[in-house]
Amino acid sequence: MPSKFSDSSKWGLWIVVLKVVYLGALCWSVRQWPAMDREAFFGVETRWPRGGDPVFASHWATWDAAHYLYLSELGYRPGVPSCAFYPLWPLLVRIVAPVMAGSHVVTGLVLANGLSLAAWLLFYRIVRCRWGKSAAAWALVFLIAFPGALFFQFNYSESLFLLLILLLWWGLERARHGWACLAAGLLPLARGVGIFVVLPIAWYVLKPSAPWLKARLAQASWLAVETWRAVLLCGGARCSGLGGVPSSGGAILAAFPWRVVAGRAWLMVLPLLGWAAYLALMGTWTGDPFEGFVAQRHWNVHAIGNLWNVPKFVLGFFTPTEWHAFRGSLLDRCVFVLLLYCLPLLWRLDKGLLVWTYSLGVLPAMSGTFTSFTRFASCAFPMFIALGVFLGRPERRFLRRATVVIFATLHAVLLWRFVNFRWAG
């Protein structure tokens, strides 16, 4: 007898149960063993509530969540450090808050959990179609257990960003250009790294030209070999010709899929339009389109110049100072090593996934010299695909279970730190 529920529906039910248990156990733990770092709470400029002592809800609004609540409740203002955060998430919270009795804290929690549920199910379905049920199931387990995945449950932009990234990936994979267009335009409004999705879009645009490029390279290699052979045989004398050229350059150029490439090229404009919309909004709200970049100086961490400062990046990798802290985190660097370990398998699975990994994993690591990298890596979905494919095989059962245990243990430790205003990412 066929199952009443689809495979995705079963996963959705399990995830809902997991989230209820997760948040319920967290509420009970915070009630039983409150350990809020009051010094850290009062030591930051932006906190929630903005005045007075921490309350129970403050456990769910630590660090960046307090900045997002400031923006959703009060909006963008000149000279405020919170302007460094991108507007799509606080705007969404503000729009939905009236439905949640006006509570921005509750709205952020509900949206984060609802959007992450949708993102995880979409991730499972796409991976299942490409690499099978086993790889998809374990890829999803690794994604949920990953230490940085704790932010999918809180008032952070990770849930929205991951859903948009997966919608873009799915839209490009299935040629659903309407969904791809929507996601590509919104991503630069969700996170700064969203502008770099222009790279995987460019890969999608140029992918039909791969046969032409291979033929061109093959002809160039053949001509180079024949030229050297002629030079050696003729002893430097003028030869009558090479002959036997496999195909003419004109024929190869005629085979280039100009129409297909041109029909996709317009997608590359969408992230740029999203970026222009971000600048226009910031200019309208604060009077300066670049107010967000000015606010970034408050933390002095992420900078576009770091992307080509390779010596700084390499030196930063080899100089951790704490097991996990705002700067110098050993955990962030270990996660980056895991990302690098996945690259050879991603090359074999789908070379396009390497472009996604570079945009979502390598560039954030370079721009901030590994600051908050464990959190950023939670959206680098190709890493979890590689882990699911590699560790999903029956003979790797022990390594698979050990990885889940390590991920879940670190997740629990960072979760406890996060809700008590200790640095988690």
HUZI-V806625 format. One record per pair of residues at least 24 apart in sequence whose C-alpha atoms are under 8 Angstrom apart, sorted by sequence separation. I is the first residue (numbers start at 1). J is the second residue. If there is no record, write none. Layout:
i: {I,I}
j: {J,J}
This chain:
i: {46,356,357,336,357,161,219,356,357,219,219,354,30,161,172,336,353,160,161,73,72,172,157,157,69,46,69,116,216,346,116,215,333,336,332,335,113,332,335,112,113,119,212,332,333,346,112,113,212,329,332,342,345,112,328,329,332,335,112,116,119,123,212,327,328,331,61,109,112,115,116,119,122,126,212,327,339,342,60,109,112,115,118,326,342,345,108,109,112,113,116,326,108,112,116,119,209,57,108,112,115,209,208,105,375,374,208,209,317,373,208,313,316,317,372,316,371,206,205,307,313,312,205,307,204,205,306,307,306,305,306,202,304,306,303,302,303,201,202,301,302,89,201,301,302,89,301,198,301,89,198,197,196,195,194,195,195,195,184,188,187,185,186,189,181,184,185,188,189,68,180,184,185,187,188,68,185,186,189,65,181,185,189,65,184,185,188,65,64,61,19,60,61,60,326,88,325,324,325,326,324,325,16,88,89,15,87,88,86,87,86,12,86,85,86,12,11,8,8,8,204,203,200,203,200,199,200,199,197,200,199,197,196,193,193,193,193,87,76,86,84,85,77,78,83,84,76,77,78,83,84,76,78,84,84,79,83,84,78,82,81,80,81,79,81,162,161,158,151,148,149,147,148,147,148,148,149,148,146,143,143,143,142,140,139,142,139,142,139,139,140,136,138,139,135,138,139,137,138,136,135,136,138,134,135,138,134,135,135,127,131,134,145,147,146,147,150,142,145,146,149,141,145,147,148,146,147,150,142,146,147,150,145,147,148,62,62,61,62,63,59,60,62,59,59,59,41,40,40,36,37,38,36,37,35,36,37,34}
j: {70,380,381,361,382,187,245,382,383,246,247,382,59,190,201,365,382,190,191,104,104,204,190,191,104,82,105,152,252,382,153,252,370,373,370,373,152,371,374,152,153,159,252,372,373,386,153,154,253,370,373,383,386,154,370,371,374,377,155,159,162,166,255,370,371,374,105,153,156,159,160,163,166,170,256,371,383,386,105,154,157,160,163,371,387,390,154,155,158,159,162,372,155,159,163,166,256,105,156,160,163,257,257,155,425,425,260,261,369,425,261,366,369,370,425,370,425,261,261,363,369,369,264,366,264,265,366,367,367,367,368,265,367,369,367,367,368,267,268,367,368,156,268,368,369,157,369,268,371,160,271,271,271,271,271,272,274,275,267,271,271,270,271,274,267,270,271,274,275,155,267,271,272,274,275,156,273,274,277,154,270,274,278,155,274,275,278,156,156,154,113,154,155,155,423,186,423,423,424,425,424,425,117,189,190,117,189,190,189,190,190,117,191,191,192,121,121,121,124,125,352,352,352,355,355,355,356,356,356,359,359,359,359,359,360,363,364,278,282,292,291,292,285,286,291,292,285,286,287,292,293,286,288,294,295,291,295,296,291,295,295,295,296,295,298,379,379,379,375,374,375,374,375,375,376,377,378,378,378,378,381,384,384,384,384,387,385,388,386,387,388,385,387,388,385,388,389,388,389,388,388,389,391,388,389,392,389,390,392,385,389,392,404,407,407,408,411,404,407,408,411,404,408,410,411,410,411,414,407,411,412,415,411,414,425,418,419,419,420,421,418,419,421,419,420,421,421,421,422,419,420,421,420,421,420,421,422,420}
